[in-house]
């Protein structure tokens, strides 16, 4: 548990738990408490730089829709009064929106941008297909300190169970196409035209697709994009894939490598180190696809695996 997470846990133990016990004791076992959602602190990534915005000590209190009307609004008032009176909370206005009392339904629905059925703890295939995939990690990060009722944790566990097989395969196929089209095809086309800006965009899209594929094949959700590489380096225990991603990001584009080279869609220009690195990354991803029994053929051109991976 990070220092920031520990500080929020102490705030709950020292202040919030007593507030709930003394003023809302009859509902104590109906209030889930923890810290999760938006903010680098919920990922354990908070540092000195993070303190320029959305900073402060506090917790989330999650209740059902019914309980929000029964006592939630009064609990919210009491909690905000506590925050304003407690020492060293340093709440920013944005942090007030991210902490405090909210319904379980609103918490998950607002983050995922779908109408989540938290009461029955179900997710339809349509919901899985339509949800904002980049926010899944935000919905399940942080820690739950107490949840006697179990409804908040049950939906959290549903999400942590990961995508259904059909959605998982579809997501992999989408990112295989994204990687192949951006950095294995269009990068070379752009460099052949000496369109450096477009080539840089191709590399960026390829980096994003490669990292998302790694998370998909590990059955883990990536966090908000600015933390994806950090999370990747933590998930990649061997470090080989992470190092290749770093090398690809740090490599300077080299237009001279394309001087006198005519574009050929069937031949890679390995004089350009970006090309060779992208092929090495594709090879590592292909190995992961093979290990999971998702592909039947050998080809570093990842577009060739899309049909094999797509659900039948």
Secondary structure as UniProt FT lines:
FT   HELIX           3..11
FT   HELIX           12..16
FT   HELIX           17..23
FT   HELIX           25..30
FT   STRAND          32..35
FT   HELIX           40..43
FT   HELIX           49..52
FT   STRAND          60..63
FT   HELIX           65..67
FT   HELIX           68..72
FT   HELIX           73..85
FT   TURN            87..88
FT   HELIX           93..98
FT   STRAND          100..103
FT   HELIX           104..112
FT   TURN            118..121
FT   HELIX           125..130
FT   HELIX           133..135
FT   HELIX           136..140
FT   STRAND          143..146
FT   HELIX           151..160
FT   HELIX           165..179
FT   HELIX           180..186
FT   HELIX           187..192
FT   TURN            193..194
FT   HELIX           196..218
FT   HELIX           225..227
FT   HELIX           228..235
FT   HELIX           240..250
FT   HELIX           255..258
FT   TURN            259..260
FT   TURN            265..266
FT   TURN            270..271
FT   HELIX           273..291
FT   TURN            292..293
FT   HELIX           302..305
FT   HELIX           306..309
//
